[in-house]
Amino acid sequence: MVNYLRQFTKKPSYEPYYLPFNSINPLRMKKNIVFTMLLRAIRYCSTFQAYLNQREKLRMALLMNKHPNKFIDEQFNDVLLRWNIDRPLTFNNYANYREKVPIEYGKKMFAHFTYCSSMKKFSSKFHVLWNEYFGQSL
């Protein structure tokens, strides 16, 4: 079995801008950004060092977007608690925990186009076509 080394690569045009913490958006959206990005780092980084590097890049990007350090730490801990990672991640146990984090490819797809009058019926037509052509493949 071939063991590939995976880590994040960024396009040259990458800018570390996320939703600023002082925006008017709900707190749940701000929490979800941190949760999703850290979960993605755990899933996609094949080595513990790559995970640490990505986690610190994420922390710096969030700090640049005015997220409080306490908020970031709480969200990082929430990810670990939600996936029953009860011990600190180390070089020794990272691979084991990483394999236990499920990747859920659900069958639900939401297409919202209520803002455009010509697209109001698109979502129902899209779901009919999707089920017709791809419904059996899942």
C-alpha positions in Angstrom: 0.0 0.0 0.0 1.3 3.4 -1.0 1.3 6.0 1.8 0.9 9.5 0.4 1.9 12.6 2.2 -0.9 15.1 2.2 -0.9 18.7 3.3 -2.6 22.0 2.2 -1.3 23.9 -0.7 -2.4 27.5 -1.4 -2.8 29.2 -4.7 -0.4 32.2 -5.2 -3.4 34.5 -5.1 -4.6 33.1 -1.7 -5.6 35.8 0.9 -6.2 34.7 4.5 -9.5 36.7 4.8 -12.4 35.1 6.6 -15.5 36.6 8.1 -14.4 39.3 10.5 -15.3 38.7 14.1 -16.8 42.2 14.4 -19.2 41.7 11.5 -22.9 41.7 12.0 -23.3 38.0 11.1 -24.5 35.6 13.8 -22.0 34.0 16.1 -22.9 30.5 14.8 -21.5 31.4 11.4 -18.2 32.6 13.0 -18.0 29.4 15.0 -18.8 27.3 11.9 -15.8 28.8 10.0 -13.4 27.8 12.7 -15.0 24.4 13.2 -15.0 23.6 9.5 -11.4 24.8 8.8 -9.9 22.8 11.7 -11.9 19.7 10.9 -10.6 20.0 7.3 -7.1 20.2 8.6 -7.5 17.1 10.7 -9.0 15.1 7.8 -6.7 16.2 5.0 -3.2 16.5 6.7 -1.6 13.1 6.7 1.1 14.0 9.2 1.0 15.6 12.6 3.5 18.3 11.6 1.4 19.2 8.6 -1.7 19.4 10.9 0.2 21.7 13.3 1.4 23.9 10.5 -2.1 24.2 9.1 -3.7 24.8 12.6 -1.3 27.7 13.3 -1.9 29.2 9.8 -5.6 29.1 10.6 -5.1 30.6 14.0 -3.0 33.5 12.5 -5.6 34.1 9.8 -8.4 34.2 12.4 -6.4 36.6 14.6 -5.9 38.9 11.6 -9.7 38.9 11.2 -10.1 40.1 14.8 -11.2 36.8 16.3 -10.3 36.7 20.0 -7.7 34.1 21.0 -10.1 32.7 23.7 -12.8 32.2 21.0 -10.4 30.4 18.7 -9.2 28.1 21.5 -12.8 27.3 22.5 -13.7 26.4 19.0 -10.6 24.2 18.6 -11.5 22.4 21.8 -15.1 22.0 20.5 -13.8 20.2 17.4 -11.8 17.8 19.5 -14.7 17.2 22.0 -17.2 16.7 19.2 -15.1 13.9 17.6 -14.3 12.3 21.0 -10.6 13.2 20.9 -10.1 13.2 24.6 -6.3 13.3 24.7 -4.0 15.9 23.2 -3.0 15.2 19.7 0.6 14.0 19.4 2.9 12.5 16.8 2.0 9.1 18.2 -1.8 9.2 18.2 -2.6 11.7 15.4 -3.0 9.0 12.7 -5.4 6.9 14.8 -7.6 9.9 15.6 -7.5 11.1 12.1 -8.9 7.8 10.8 -11.8 8.0 13.2 -13.1 11.4 12.0 -15.9 10.4 9.6 -16.4 12.1 6.3 -20.1 12.2 5.7 -21.1 12.5 2.1 -24.9 12.8 2.6 -27.5 12.7 -0.1 -28.9 16.1 0.8 -28.3 19.0 -1.5 -29.8 22.4 -1.0 -30.1 24.8 -3.9 -31.6 28.2 -2.9 -32.4 30.6 -5.7 -35.3 32.6 -4.2 -33.6 35.9 -4.9 -34.0 35.6 -8.7 -37.4 35.3 -10.2 -36.2 33.3 -13.3 -34.6 30.7 -10.9 -37.6 30.0 -8.6 -38.4 26.6 -10.2 -34.7 25.7 -10.7 -34.3 23.9 -7.5 -37.2 21.5 -8.1 -36.1 20.8 -11.7 -32.5 20.4 -10.6 -33.5 17.8 -8.0 -35.6 15.8 -10.5 -32.7 15.8 -12.9 -30.2 14.9 -10.2 -32.3 11.9 -9.0 -32.9 10.8 -12.6 -29.2 10.7 -13.5 -27.3 10.3 -10.3 -29.8 8.9 -7.8 -28.7 5.3 -8.2 -25.0 6.1 -8.0 -25.1 7.0 -4.3 
